[in-house]
Amino acid sequence: MSAHGDVDLGHTLAGWTGTALATLGCAALGAALCLGSARTAAAGGALLVAATLATWLLHLAGWGKPSGRRPAAQWDWRVRDTTARTGHPDCLGCRMAGRRVPARPAALAAAPPAARRPTVPA
């Protein structure tokens, strides 16, 4: 049992790697702002892009976490996600990679188009 109770906080290799790279990128951008250095700003921006790509690629490789709850045996950050190869439902990263995402629930798919259309408040 952790200090946070019986909850999966989503600590994954993809998350930790992306967070570390993004922190370095933000620190470089802050230093560039103080120094007035365009090169340091470009390096910080490049680190932020690298953080995004590294997190996405690690997620696709199975080192990320699908949305929702996971069994307690899969909470450790060193446990690989075996369902990443087929894609996660409602995951933008999986859709961008062209992963086959499971179909929508039958109740929503069977609803008439008017029922699926979001309403805009007046």
Secondary structure, DSSP 8 states (H G I E B T S, - for coil): -BTTBS------HHHHHHHHHHHHHHHHHHHHHHHT-HHHHHHHHHHHHHHHHHHHHHIIIIIS--SS---GGG-STT---TTTTT--TT-HHHHHTT-------HHHHHS-HHHHS-----
